[in-house]
Amino acid sequence: MNEPTWRKPAGVLAILLMLTLWAIGVAMLSPMVGCWHWVLQLAFYVAAGIAWLWVLPMRRMLLWMETGRWR
């Protein structure tokens, strides 16, 4: 059995921090985005909430948490 490392709790805290900062950033843009046509608003919020904008960096974080390597 593998011994637990400090990387897992540190990684979880880093992920929570990144998601919080991402949510704050998107929320700060809402006054500007709120003036757009509803179709553009929908596209923005779908893109901001979908995996390719925040999950891809998380993949590297999860890999680091498990292996200690970024690649």
ChimeraX attribute file (.defattr): number of C-alpha atoms within 10 A of each C-alpha:
attribute: neighborCount
match mode: 1-to-1
recipient: residues
	/A:1	3
	/A:2	4
	/A:3	5
	/A:4	9
	/A:5	11
	/A:6	9
	/A:7	16
	/A:8	16
	/A:9	12
	/A:10	11
	/A:11	18
	/A:12	14
	/A:13	12
	/A:14	14
	/A:15	16
	/A:16	11
	/A:17	12
	/A:18	15
	/A:19	15
	/A:20	12
	/A:21	12
	/A:22	16
	/A:23	14
	/A:24	12
	/A:25	12
	/A:26	15
	/A:27	12
	/A:28	11
	/A:29	11
	/A:30	15
	/A:31	9
	/A:32	10
	/A:33	17
	/A:34	11
	/A:35	10
	/A:36	13
	/A:37	9
	/A:38	11
	/A:39	8
	/A:40	13
	/A:41	16
	/A:42	13
	/A:43	11
	/A:44	16
	/A:45	13
	/A:46	11
	/A:47	13
	/A:48	16
	/A:49	15
	/A:50	11
	/A:51	12
	/A:52	11
	/A:53	12
	/A:54	15
	/A:55	13
	/A:56	10
	/A:57	13
	/A:58	18
	/A:59	13
	/A:60	14
	/A:61	22
	/A:62	18
	/A:63	14
	/A:64	16
	/A:65	19
	/A:66	15
	/A:67	11
	/A:68	13
	/A:69	11
	/A:70	12
	/A:71	9
